[in-house]
Amino acid sequence: MKLNKRYLRSIRENLSFYLSASVLTAATLFLFYMFNIAGNAILEFSEDFFSEHCLEDANFTTYLPISDEAIAELEREYDVTLERERFLNVETDGVTARVFRKTEKIDLYEVTVGEDIRNDDEVLISEGYAVKQKIALGDTLNIGGGSYTVTGFFQRPDYLYMLENEDDSYKNITSFYLAYMTDSAFAKLGESGSRYLVRYSKDNSVEFRRAVYETYALSGYTSREENPRIAMVDSQAELFIAMSWLILCILPLIAVALVGIIIGRKVKSEQRMIGTLSAMGYKKGQLMRHYAGFAALPGLAAGVLTAVLSAVCAQPYSEMGLQDYEPMRVHGHLQPLVAALGIVIPTLMYVAAALLAVRRLLKKDTVLLLAANADASDKKRKRILADKKLSFRTKFAIRSLLGNPARGMVVLLGVFLGSYIVLLSFAMFDSMKTTVDDASEAIGSYEYQYLLNELGTENPYGGEGLLVAGLESEDGHALSLFGTDADNPYLNFRDENGREVDIGDGYYISTLTAAATGWQTGDRVALYNPLTMEKSEIIIGGILENDVMKVIYTSRENGAELLGLESGVFNALLSDTELELPSSVLVQQSRKSDLSDQIDTVIDQMGILLYLLMGLGIIICIASVYVAVNMMVTENRSNISMLKVLGYRDRQIDRIVLSANHIFLPLGILLSVPATFATGKLYFTMCADMLSMLITTSVAPRSYLLTIVLTTASYAASLALVRRKVKRIDLVESLKDNRE
């Protein structure tokens, strides 16, 4: 007899097991491949695009202008590439166009669709906004009272992540876009603001910044690492890749554990065959390799099929990761090593489970194996509650649960995984929305924030004056200093317990700052002025409730002293109504309500992925429950047949045989709740820097209800599939003197 002849027959006889095990494996590998492909595609694109279009190393502003001759002198002295960039924000019908004058050396744009501008009545616009608003080539846009024909769409390296303001939490492609005009058309728009772009050829940024500060009064400096429009591209791509490896380490291994338990049960059910083969002279190694081959089939089949499909679909996979960016032309592909790991890891785990199960059985006496009595627990299971006066249905259910704990664990894990993935998807939506609603109320009543390019002591514009400056912690966190009056009507100064705090007596940090830096009340911490690179030390007086801004609060006097400025100066304004400020003094304008709009955009963009996760959870639940209950039906074929002989109807048999697992449904759902909150806390803590937001995990009552409904429906679908197999069991099975 040749053992390899059994493979085809075994697959045919156990087709449902192999299919469900393969589906379970493929469902978990799918996410691993998708996130890995998307992350690598974005990283490869950004590296080439940044290099080809001369991405800045930093941008900065000064209180005193730098002339063209001075720029050339700084380039020679410090071996840098330096260029002045002019731009103007033009608001038309509630939409802001940031119009740039073309640069020649740094942050060069690329026309991705259409043609470049040639005439004064033509305009290029950023592609993300054009796609979102369905703007076509040849359409006309009104900008600052003028009418311009759209000749093309473009992308530029420092705006692949389209933030209107650098401290925004999410992109804005609904009411904000970039534009380029001819130099003459740009000049007609009015007085423009400016900033300077720099690229370093050697590590001398500190010396360069000090020189600019001393001569031209540096007012703001943002390196590419601290610029979220740039850093977000690589950081989110790296997060995708990290998530893919996390998924490979957790979800597939849980699926592997499920299938491994099932394989162990399948091997155990063949103890008579193993005993026969052993008696015929087959060696332990031969039998172990033979059953390892059976176990390898679902891992190889699912791994190879998922890898092939992922390689074929690599391009749409990679584009699914572009929801947060401009429409980048990425080229997705599945790396051979990644594909191999997705195939090898589940397969090795399945093989290991089979080898251990066969090895354990081969330690038993061959006579016991031939009699299918190698497991003493089978005998004990038959005697459970034998002397108790309970209904047959109750005894059968209890014996099924206590006699086969591994099988029950498969059902429990399947329900748990399905419910966990679905609930986690809902929690992502609920947490972001709840956090923003709570944060908007906590941080203050202002609606508009204006950042000025001048320091003043008199306020002719209205609103409340504020001293705002950037600071850096020793470990590189970019923070904002808010120097304000203690009676500022637009800001709330409450600690985490809701108590009012007087900020005039020290320095206070927001909850987001505390989470990002690990600072606590009473800590003495070092801060660096990014303009002068001077070091200062402060003592943390407390933590104020603000989950969406990395801020240090203090009085205006303390802030000015820390920055080495005249007491009482301000460079920002807060107001609950819109103020009219000349564009020549305005650096940045933001609205508090933009935060809510940005989160709505996040939810909209993440919707596809989260619904995909929900679908995956449902598939995992159906597949794992089906394979476990199907195994139970197979092991009880003789009992089910005997029940039919005794006159039990199909519905009665279903209740007797299948209802034993119902207890795992509420248990699995309940266990998914703490797991969801733990995962949410871990994920949102990891993403706090990237999102510039400390999100608290929360789940709405409606989400709990939907999770229960979807998980229960998945469980019911699994049982419905198994019932078909129960109906097909023939009455003569009980007369056969064998076990399957």
KOLLUM-777698 format. One record per residue (C-alpha): residue in three letters; x, z, y. Coordinates in pm, whole numbers. Layout:
<sites>
   residuo       px       pz       py
       ALA        X        Z        Y
...
</sites>
This chain:
<sites>
   residuo       px       pz       py
       MET        0        0        0
       LYS      136      -92      345
       LEU       45      153      617
       ASN       39     -108      892
       LYS     -271     -266      732
       ARG     -469       38      844
       TYR     -421      -29     1215
       LEU     -677     -306     1253
       ARG     -933     -128     1036
       SER     -887      199     1224
       ILE     -928       28     1561
       ARG    -1247     -143     1442
       GLU    -1392      179     1300
       ASN    -1293      391     1604
       LEU    -1343      131     1874
       SER    -1543      365     2098
       PHE    -1261      621     2095
       TYR     -994      367     2185
       LEU    -1207      213     2460
       SER    -1300      543     2621
       ALA     -943      679     2597
       SER     -811      356     2750
       VAL    -1068      366     3031
       LEU     -979      729     3106
       THR     -609      643     3122
       ALA     -660      327     3327
       ALA     -883      505     3579
       THR     -611      756     3664
       LEU     -325      503     3664
       PHE     -521      283     3904
       LEU     -477      527     4194
       PHE     -107      572     4117
       TYR      -40      199     4135
       MET     -262      143     4440
       PHE     -103      411     4659
       ASN      249      316     4549
       ILE      198      -53     4622
       ALA       40       18     4962
       GLY      313      261     5070
       ASN      603       37     4972
       ALA      444     -271     5130
       ILE      407      -92     5466
       LEU      763       46     5456
       GLU      914     -295     5378
       PHE      713     -465     5653
       SER      791     -204     5918
       GLU     1164     -213     5846
       ASP     1179     -592     5899
       PHE      937     -597     6195
       PHE     1113     -315     6379
       SER     1450     -486     6338
       GLU     1337     -838     6433
       HIS     1149     -726     6746
       CYS     1408     -482     6881
       LEU     1216     -159     6855
       GLU     1308      102     7116
       ASP     1506      411     7023
       ALA     1329      596     7304
       ASN     1125      551     7619
       PHE     1143      763     7932
       THR     1017      797     8288
       THR     1193      915     8602
       TYR     1081     1051     8938
       LEU     1335      824     9111
       PRO     1342      450     9028
       ILE     1646      295     8861
       SER     1751      -33     9025
       ASP     1855     -342     8830
       GLU     2216     -287     8933
       ALA     2202       75     8817
       ILE     2051      -34     8485
       ALA     2341     -273     8430
       GLU     2588        3     8518
       LEU     2427      250     8274
       GLU     2438      -14     8000
       ARG     2810      -67     8052
       GLU     2902      300     8083
       TYR     2702      432     7787
       ASP     2695      121     7565
       VAL     2315      107     7554
       THR     2049     -159     7598
       LEU     1822      -53     7883
       GLU     1515     -228     8024
       ARG     1242     -142     8270
       GLU      891     -205     8139
       ARG      600     -252     8381
       PHE      238     -196     8278
       LEU     -102     -129     8427
       ASN     -419       26     8284
       VAL     -724     -170     8391
       GLU    -1069      -34     8303
       THR    -1358     -282     8284
       ASP    -1705     -182     8164
       GLY    -1574      128     7985
       VAL    -1292      -59     7809
       THR     -928       -5     7905
       ALA     -682     -294     7895
       ARG     -317     -192     7910
       VAL     -158     -501     8061
       PHE      219     -542     8020
       ARG      473     -758     8191
       LYS      682     -932     7928
       THR     1011     -762     7835
       GLU     1319     -961     7741
       LYS     1535     -724     7535
       ILE     1331     -441     7379
       ASP      986     -406     7214
       LEU      933     -781     7191
       TYR      584     -896     7095
       GLU      499    -1154     6831
       VAL      209    -1398     6862
       THR       34    -1366     6526
       VAL     -264    -1597     6591
       GLY     -294    -1879     6844
       GLU      -44    -1961     7118
       ASP      151    -1780     7388
       ILE       30    -1776     7750
       ARG      132    -2056     7988
       ASN     -113    -2039     8279
       ASP     -231    -1764     8513
       ASP     -586    -1773     8375
       GLU     -475    -1707     8015
       VAL     -423    -1381     7828
       LEU     -285    -1253     7498
       ILE     -457     -946     7346
       SER     -369     -707     7064
       GLU     -496     -831     6730
       GLY     -661     -511     6605
       TYR     -900     -498     6899
       ALA     -975     -870     6868
       VAL    -1064     -834     6500
       LYS    -1274     -521     6559
       GLN    -1469     -677     6848
       LYS    -1488    -1023     6682
       ILE    -1312    -1194     6972
       ALA    -1215    -1555     6898
       LEU     -952    -1783     7051
       GLY    -1096    -1950     7359
       ASP    -1324    -1658     7444
       THR    -1321    -1525     7800
       LEU    -1237    -1165     7897
       ASN    -1291     -992     8231
       ILE     -993     -783     8337
       GLY     -983     -620     8679
       GLY    -1235     -859     8826
       GLY    -1059    -1169     8695
       SER    -1164    -1401     8413
       TYR     -904    -1492     8148
       THR     -912    -1719     7844
       VAL     -779    -1570     7521
       THR     -507    -1802     7386
       GLY     -376    -1577     7110
       PHE     -340    -1237     6947
       PHE      -17    -1039     6924
       GLN      154     -734     6776
       ARG      445     -532     6910
       PRO      664     -284     6719
       ASP      583       27     6925
       TYR      206      -21     6896
       LEU      151      -94     6526
       TYR      -42      234     6529
       MET     -272      181     6826
       LEU     -287      510     7013
       GLU     -406      496     7372
       ASN     -219      820     7447
       GLU       70      962     7250
       ASP     -111     1293     7195
       ASP     -422     1126     7051
       SER     -507     1205     6690
       TYR     -619      860     6579
       LYS     -607      497     6681
       ASN     -848      345     6931
       ILE     -945      -20     6882
       THR    -1297       11     7017
       SER    -1236       83     7386
       PHE     -863       16     7427
       TYR     -640     -285     7382
       LEU     -310     -434     7498
       ALA     -272     -756     7696
       TYR       -3     -989     7832
       MET      -36    -1223     8131
       THR      202    -1443     8323
       ASP      421    -1260     8573
       SER      229    -1403     8868
       ALA     -111    -1305     8722
       PHE       22     -957     8644
       ALA      141     -912     9003
       LYS     -209     -987     9135
       LEU     -360     -690     8942
       GLY     -207     -441     9184
       GLU       65     -178     9186
       SER      190     -110     8833
       GLY      344      190     8666
       SER      672      169     8480
       ARG      887      333     8222
       TYR     1228      259     8071
       LEU     1311      149     7718
       VAL     1648      221     7562
       ARG     1835      126     7243
       TYR     2153      313     7149
       SER     2450      151     6980
       LYS     2617      485     6909
       ASP     2527      854     6894
       ASN     2544      936     7266
       SER     2178      996     7352
       VAL     2243     1350     7481
       GLU     2507     1234     7729
       PHE     2289      944     7844
       ARG     1983     1167     7895
       ARG     2182     1421     8097
       ALA     2318     1149     8320
       VAL     1974     1002     8386
       TYR     1830     1350     8450
       GLU     2097     1441     8702
       THR     2083     1113     8893
       TYR     1725      991     8863
       ALA     1526     1310     8783
       LEU     1413     1236     8429
       SER     1043     1326     8406
       GLY      963     1242     8044
       TYR     1151     1136     7731
       THR     1008     1033     7392
       SER     1232      930     7104
       ARG     1103      690     6839
       GLU     1099      978     6586
       GLU      864     1176     6814
       ASN      651      878     6915
       PRO      341      881     6692
       ARG      274      512     6760
       ILE      600      442     6576
       ALA      656      741     6348
       MET      304      721     6205
       VAL      380      386     6041
       ASP      657      512     5817
       SER      525      867     5777
       GLN      188      755     5646
       ALA      352      500     5417
       GLU      578      775     5282
       LEU      269      993     5239
       PHE      106      717     5033
       ILE      411      702     4807
       ALA      428     1082     4777
       MET       58     1090     4690
       SER      110      825     4423
       TRP      376     1035     4248
       LEU      160     1345     4288
       ILE     -127     1155     4128
       LEU       99     1043     3842
       CYS      208     1402     3785
       ILE     -142     1554     3797
       LEU     -437     1328     3727
       PRO     -287     1112     3448
       LEU     -135     1417     3286
       ILE     -474     1589     3284
       ALA     -620     1272     3133
       VAL     -330     1271     2888
       ALA     -408     1630     2797
       LEU     -770     1532     2730
       VAL     -677     1235     2515
       GLY     -398     1436     2350
       ILE     -649     1700     2236
       ILE     -875     1426     2104
       ILE     -589     1259     1918
       GLY     -505     1591     1759
       ARG     -866     1622     1642
       LYS     -862     1264     1511
       VAL     -546     1331     1313
       LYS     -696     1653     1174
       SER    -1005     1463     1060
       GLU     -775     1244      849
       GLN     -615     1532      663
       ARG     -744     1402      328
       MET     -584     1062      396
       ILE     -260     1230      504
       GLY     -261     1440      188
       THR     -319     1132      -26
       LEU      -38      939      138
       SER      192     1240      106
       ALA      109     1271     -266
       MET      186      901     -308
       GLY      541      962     -189
       TYR      530      872      178
       LYS      783     1079      369
       LYS      706     1298      666
       GLY      889     1063      906
       GLN      693      760      785
       LEU      358      936      828
       MET      450     1072     1170
       ARG      555      726     1293
       HIS      240      573     1147
       TYR        4      807     1332
       ALA      219      788     1644
       GLY      139      417     1643
       PHE     -235      494     1648
       ALA     -185      734     1937
       ALA       24      488     2136
       LEU     -252      225     2141
       PRO     -468      364     2428
       GLY     -162      442     2638
       LEU       -7       99     2589
       ALA     -336      -90     2623
       ALA     -445       93     2939
       GLY      -97      101     3090
       VAL      -21     -267     3034
       LEU     -368     -383     3142
       THR     -366     -167     3458
       ALA      -10     -274     3543
       VAL      -96     -644     3501
       LEU     -415     -614     3707
       SER     -232     -413     3973
       ALA       45     -673     3992
       VAL     -213     -950     4028
       CYS     -412     -750     4286
       ALA     -105     -612     4466
       GLN     -186     -796     4788
       PRO     -541     -657     4833
       TYR     -414     -317     4716
       SER     -149     -317     4989
       GLU     -399     -429     5253
       MET     -625     -136     5164
       GLY     -355       88     5310
       LEU     -368      -88     5648
       GLN     -689       75     5768
       ASP     -498      281     6025
       TYR     -274        5     6157
       GLU     -279     -325     6336
       PRO     -343     -617     6091
       MET       14     -627     5960
       ARG      119     -920     5736
       VAL      242     -711     5445
       HIS      347     -853     5108
       GLY      233     -626     4827
       HIS      404     -618     4490
       LEU      431     -379     4198
       GLN      785     -259     4139
       PRO      898     -303     3774
       LEU     1016       59     3746
       VAL      682      189     3877
       ALA      492      -33     3633
       ALA      710       87     3346
       LEU      658      454     3430
       GLY      282      404     3441
       ILE      294      262     3090
       VAL      557      488     2936
       ILE      449      834     3057
       PRO       91      836     2916
       THR      205      660     2597
       LEU      481      913     2530
       MET      241     1200     2587
       TYR      -13     1054     2343
       VAL      258      993     2085
       ALA      386     1350     2125
       ALA       33     1486     2068
       ALA       -3     1283     1747
       LEU      343     1379     1618
       LEU      274     1749     1670
       ALA      -65     1725     1498
       VAL       73     1541     1193
       ARG      375     1769     1174
       ARG      146     2072     1177
       LEU      -69     1930      895
       LEU      229     1828      681
       LYS      336     2192      671
       LYS       17     2266      474
       ASP      -12     2245       99
       THR      -88     1891      -25
       VAL     -367     2020     -250
       LEU     -542     2172       53
       LEU     -501     1846      242
       LEU     -655     1648      -47
       ALA     -950     1887      -43
       ALA     -975     1865      338
       ASN     -939     2246      354
       ALA     -604     2271      533
       ASP     -756     2446      831
       ALA     -880     2795      748
       SER    -1074     2803     1075
       ASP    -1323     2553      927
       LYS    -1426     2811      669
       LYS    -1451     3086      927
       ARG    -1660     2860     1151
       LYS    -1913     2810      874
       ARG    -1956     3188      844
       ILE    -2002     3259     1218
       LEU    -2331     3452     1272
       ALA    -2418     3409      903
       ASP    -2571     3758      890
       LYS    -2753     3729     1225
       LYS    -3120     3647     1260
       LEU    -3094     3365     1509
       SER    -3250     3020     1519
       PHE    -3069     2740     1342
       ARG    -3022     2557     1675
       THR    -2856     2861     1836
       LYS    -2624     2920     1537
       PHE    -2526     2552     1528
       ALA    -2442     2551     1899
       ILE    -2237     2872     1885
       ARG    -2047     2757     1574
       SER    -1976     2425     1742
       LEU    -1834     2595     2050
       LEU    -1636     2874     1885
       GLY    -1518     2664     1593
       ASN    -1384     2380     1810
       PRO    -1249     2527     2137
       ALA    -1021     2226     2195
       ARG    -1317     1990     2186
       GLY    -1509     2210     2427
       MET    -1204     2212     2656
       VAL    -1216     1832     2671
       VAL    -1579     1839     2787
       LEU    -1505     2114     3040
       LEU    -1201     1932     3182
       GLY    -1395     1606     3200
       VAL    -1681     1762     3396
       PHE    -1435     1955     3613
       LEU    -1228     1644     3697
       GLY    -1533     1435     3780
       SER    -1691     1705     3997
       TYR    -1355     1790     4160
       ILE    -1279     1432     4268
       VAL    -1631     1374     4401
       LEU    -1644     1708     4587
       LEU    -1295     1656     4730
       SER    -1402     1318     4868
       PHE    -1702     1475     5041
       ALA    -1483     1762     5166
       MET    -1252     1515     5345
       PHE    -1545     1386     5550
       ASP    -1698     1727     5619
       SER    -1371     1903     5707
       MET    -1260     1654     5971
       LYS    -1599     1643     6141
       THR    -1643     2021     6140
       THR    -1291     2086     6270
       VAL    -1331     1849     6565
       ASP    -1670     1991     6660
       ASP    -1533     2347     6650
       ALA    -1207     2255     6825
       SER    -1378     2075     7112
       GLU    -1564     2394     7194
       ALA    -1263     2621     7140
       ILE    -1007     2446     7363
       GLY    -1216     2433     7681
       SER    -1492     2277     7887
       TYR    -1293     2000     8058
       GLU    -1365     1636     7980
       TYR    -1083     1455     8163
       GLN     -710     1522     8162
       TYR     -476     1334     8398
       LEU      -96     1329     8374
       LEU       83     1243     8700
       ASN      428     1099     8765
       GLU      493     1339     9053
       LEU      525     1713     9103
       GLY      299     1858     9370
       THR      193     2186     9525
       GLU     -112     2055     9714
       ASN     -404     1899     9527
       PRO     -597     1633     9725
       TYR     -760     1484     9414
       GLY     -986     1763     9283
       GLY     -994     1933     8947
       GLU     -763     2213     8838
       GLY     -384     2184     8858
       LEU     -173     2221     8545
       LEU      201     2212     8476
       VAL      261     2006     8163
       ALA      599     1941     8002
       GLY      740     1846     7666
       LEU      958     2091     7471
       GLU     1136     2080     7137
       SER     1178     2355     6880
       GLU     1507     2409     6699
       ASP     1376     2230     6390
       GLY     1264     1925     6590
       HIS      893     1988     6652
       ALA      768     1825     6971
       LEU      554     2073     7165
       SER      367     2071     7497
       LEU      397     2345     7757
       PHE       78     2421     7952
       GLY      148     2625     8265
       THR     -186     2723     8413
       ASP     -365     2988     8611
       ALA     -524     3263     8404
       ASP     -861     3193     8569
       ASN     -857     2820     8489
       PRO    -1230     2746     8444
       TYR    -1170     2456     8206
       LEU     -962     2633     7939
       ASN    -1057     2901     7688
       PHE     -796     3163     7608
       ARG     -922     3329     7290
       ASP     -724     3444     6991
       GLU     -810     3374     6628
       ASN    -1052     3670     6630
       GLY    -1238     3541     6937
       ARG    -1096     3799     7181
       GLU    -1015     3697     7540
       VAL     -641     3684     7618
       ASP     -460     3708     7953
       ILE     -187     3443     7936
       GLY      -20     3555     8258
       ASP      191     3817     8083
       GLY      380     3597     7838
       TYR      386     3291     7615
       TYR      109     3209     7368
       ILE       97     2934     7105
       SER     -195     2743     6956
       THR     -296     2780     6593
       LEU     -168     2425     6529
       THR      171     2519     6675
       ALA      184     2828     6455
       ALA      101     2622     6146
       ALA      360     2355     6226
       THR      647     2589     6317
       GLY      569     2903     6117
       TRP      599     3119     6431
       GLN      414     3449     6448
       THR      329     3698     6721
       GLY      640     3886     6833
       ASP      889     3619     6720
       ARG     1175     3528     6954
       VAL     1213     3150     6937
       ALA     1445     2893     7091
       LEU     1315     2593     7286
       TYR     1494     2289     7424
       ASN     1407     2095     7735
       PRO     1415     1732     7609
       LEU     1508     1613     7959
       THR     1807     1836     8027
       MET     1875     1949     7666
       GLU     1903     2305     7800
       LYS     1814     2588     7564
       SER     1572     2871     7645
       GLU     1427     3160     7449
       ILE     1075     3303     7463
       ILE      883     3574     7278
       ILE      550     3475     7123
       GLY      284     3697     7278
       GLY       -2     3579     7055
       ILE     -181     3289     6890
       LEU     -475     3115     7061
       GLU     -749     2921     6887
       ASN     -667     2549     6916
       ASP     -640     2343     6599
       VAL     -587     2004     6764
       MET     -297     2051     7008
       LYS       62     2171     6961
       VAL       73     2376     7280
       ILE      253     2673     7434
       TYR       36     2842     7699
       THR      173     3045     7987
       SER      124     3097     8360
       ARG      231     2828     8606
       GLU      499     3060     8741
       ASN      646     3126     8395
       GLY      631     2757     8313
       ALA      811     2657     8631
       GLU     1080     2921     8571
       LEU     1130     2802     8212
       LEU     1170     2441     8332
       GLY     1383     2527     8635
       LEU     1122     2402     8883
       GLU      977     2532     9209
       SER      705     2793     9156
       GLY      348     2671     9188
       VAL      406     2302     9115
       PHE      176     2095     8893
       ASN      185     1747     8740
       ALA     -150     1731     8559
       LEU     -517     1780     8639
       LEU     -816     1898     8436
       SER    -1172     1817     8536
       ASP    -1522     1807     8392
       THR    -1596     1491     8594
       GLU    -1399     1172     8643
       LEU    -1153     1181     8934
       GLU    -1037      889     9148
       LEU     -657      878     9143
       PRO     -430      595     9266
       SER     -273      406     8975
       SER       69      454     9130
       VAL       64      829     9052
       LEU     -126      815     8722
       VAL       80      813     8403
       GLN     -192      888     8150
       GLN     -564      960     8140
       SER     -744     1104     7837
       ARG    -1088     1238     7756
       LYS    -1167     1529     7528
       SER    -1459     1340     7376
       ASP    -1212     1074     7259
       LEU    -1112     1318     6984
       SER    -1458     1303     6830
       ASP    -1459      923     6857
       GLN    -1120      908     6689
       ILE    -1237     1122     6397
       ASP    -1546      904     6358
       THR    -1308      609     6333
       VAL    -1097      796     6075
       ILE    -1405      864     5864
       ASP    -1515      503     5897
       GLN    -1171      373     5799
       MET    -1131      619     5509
       GLY    -1480      548     5379
       ILE    -1377      272     5138
       LEU    -1099      480     4983
       LEU    -1310      794     4952
       TYR    -1602      609     4795
       LEU    -1350      455     4557
       LEU    -1235      807     4468
       MET    -1595      911     4402
       GLY    -1639      616     4169
       LEU    -1320      712     3988
       GLY    -1446     1068     3945
       ILE    -1770      942     3794
       ILE    -1582      714     3552
       ILE    -1350      998     3445
       CYS    -1645     1231     3388
       ILE    -1838      974     3181
       ALA    -1535      867     2977
       SER    -1404     1215     2896
       VAL    -1742     1367     2812
       TYR    -1832     1064     2603
       VAL    -1512     1070     2401
       ALA    -1542     1445     2332
       VAL    -1909     1442     2235
       ASN    -1858     1124     2037
       MET    -1584     1306     1843
       MET    -1825     1592     1774
       VAL    -2089     1349     1645
       THR    -1833     1181     1421
       GLU    -1722     1515     1277
       ASN    -2086     1610     1212
       ARG    -2207     1285     1058
       SER    -2297     1456      731
       ASN    -2482     1738      910
       ILE    -2674     1492     1128
       SER    -2765     1286      823
       MET    -2885     1599      642
       LEU    -3104     1689      941
       LYS    -3263     1347      916
       VAL    -3321     1397      543
       LEU    -3490     1729      622
       GLY    -3730     1551      859
       TYR    -3585     1632     1200
       ARG    -3662     1370     1462
       ASP    -3400     1207     1683
       ARG    -3493     1414     1989
       GLN    -3473     1736     1791
       ILE    -3135     1635     1650
       ASP    -3011     1551     1999
       ARG    -3108     1898     2121
       ILE    -2944     2067     1823
       VAL    -2618     1868     1819
       LEU    -2563     1768     2182
       SER    -2703     2065     2375
       ALA    -2410     2289     2274
       ASN    -2202     2129     2547
       HIS    -2451     2184     2829
       ILE    -2287     2514     2920
       PHE    -1976     2323     3032
       LEU    -2167     2133     3301
       PRO    -2224     2426     3543
       LEU    -1885     2578     3450
       GLY    -1700     2256     3534
       ILE    -1885     2215     3864
       LEU    -1819     2578     3964
       LEU    -1448     2550     3881
       SER    -1420     2238     4098
       VAL    -1517     2435     4412
       PRO    -1205     2659     4442
       ALA     -987     2369     4327
       THR    -1128     2153     4607
       PHE    -1061     2417     4872
       ALA     -707     2478     4741
       THR     -628     2105     4737
       GLY     -783     2052     5079
       LYS     -577     2332     5231
       LEU     -257     2195     5077
       TYR     -329     1836     5185
       PHE     -436     1919     5541
       THR     -134     2148     5585
       MET       95     1866     5473
       CYS      -76     1626     5715
       ALA      -99     1864     6013
       ASP      203     1710     6186
       MET       99     1354     6112
       LEU     -263     1403     6224
       SER     -170     1639     6511
       MET     -459     1849     6389
       LEU     -500     2160     6174
       ILE     -806     2084     5966
       THR     -991     2365     5792
       THR    -1145     2268     5459
       SER    -1522     2289     5462
       VAL    -1804     2145     5254
       ALA    -2157     2091     5382
       PRO    -2456     2206     5169
       ARG    -2563     1842     5136
       SER    -2223     1756     4984
       TYR    -2255     2032     4724
       LEU    -2597     1900     4630
       LEU    -2478     1539     4603
       THR    -2180     1646     4392
       ILE    -2407     1833     4151
       VAL    -2641     1533     4129
       LEU    -2360     1278     4072
       THR    -2177     1495     3817
       THR    -2497     1574     3629
       ALA    -2591     1206     3627
       SER    -2245     1118     3490
       TYR    -2280     1383     3220
       ALA    -2628     1256     3130
       ALA    -2497      898     3115
       SER    -2230     1007     2864
       LEU    -2486     1177     2642
       ALA    -2714      873     2663
       LEU    -2431      658     2528
       VAL    -2363      903     2244
       ARG    -2730      926     2146
       ARG    -2716      565     2038
       LYS    -2451      659     1782
       VAL    -2660      953     1657
       LYS    -2953      718     1595
       ARG    -2733      481     1391
       ILE    -2621      749     1142
       ASP    -2782      672      807
       LEU    -2956      924      581
       VAL    -2721      841      292
       GLU    -2424      987      484
       SER    -2518     1335      359
       LEU    -2485     1214       -1
       LYS    -2131     1086       42
       ASP    -1854     1307      -87
       ASN    -1609     1235      194
       ARG    -1539     1322      552
       GLU    -1455     1092      836
</sites>
